[in-house]
Amino acid sequence: MHALDDSQRRRRSRHRAFWRIVNPLNRRLAGYAPWWVLLEARGRRSGKPRTFPLARGPLDGHVLSLISVHGRHADWVRNIEAAPEIRVKLSGRWHAGSASVHDYDAAIARRFNAYARSGPRTLGIDPVLVRVELRR
């Protein structure tokens, strides 16, 4: 992870302010709406469960892909790197799994819906992919 320059820091700050307002509303829909999931990860410092509404990526069998538009700078990604055991709410049901962070791959990103693909183009700062292996 490289340090953000001033422009990226200001941009990320604006996005964080926006999402602090929007995310509480999105949390209610995420996990039910087909284009979102609700990811629960342990806080890397507090150890408490933290939830994040995220754009849903493709689900191949028991593997779900997610995009972090802010890459390894995103709190939820840093939490996963510290403690990869997570839960994901899909279609109204919670699923346990293990997550890992990978370099952004445009071929995989093309499989996401238009809403999810727009994030890296419009908001992205060093996007990465997160692979979630769901337990059965």
BELCOR-V725761 format. One line per field, one symbol per residue. ss: DSSP state (H for helix, E for strand, - for the rest). psi: psi as a letter, one per 40 degrees, with the letter a starting at -180 (. if undefined). burial: I if it has 24 or more other C-alpha atoms within 12 Angstrom, else O. A space follows every 50 residues. Layout:
ss = ???
psi = ???
burial = ???
//
This chain:
ss = -----HHHHHHHHHHHHHHHHHHHHHHHH------EEEEEEE------EE EEEEE---EE--EEEEEE--HHH-HHHHHHHH--EEEEEE--EEEEEEEE EEE--HHHH----HHHHHHHHH-----EEEEEEE--
psi = hiiiiddddddddddddddddddddddddhedheeiihhhihhdddeihh ihhihhaihgbehhiihhdebeehddddddddgehiihhhfeihhiahii hiihhdddddeiidddddddddehhfiiihhhhii.
burial = OOOOOOOOOOOIOOOOOOOOOOOOOIIOIIIOOOIIIIIIIIIOOOOOOI IIIIIIIIOOOOIIIIIIIIIIIIIIIIIIIOIIIIIIIIOOOOIIIIII IIOIOOOIIOOIOOOIIOIIOOIIIIIIIIIIIIOO
//
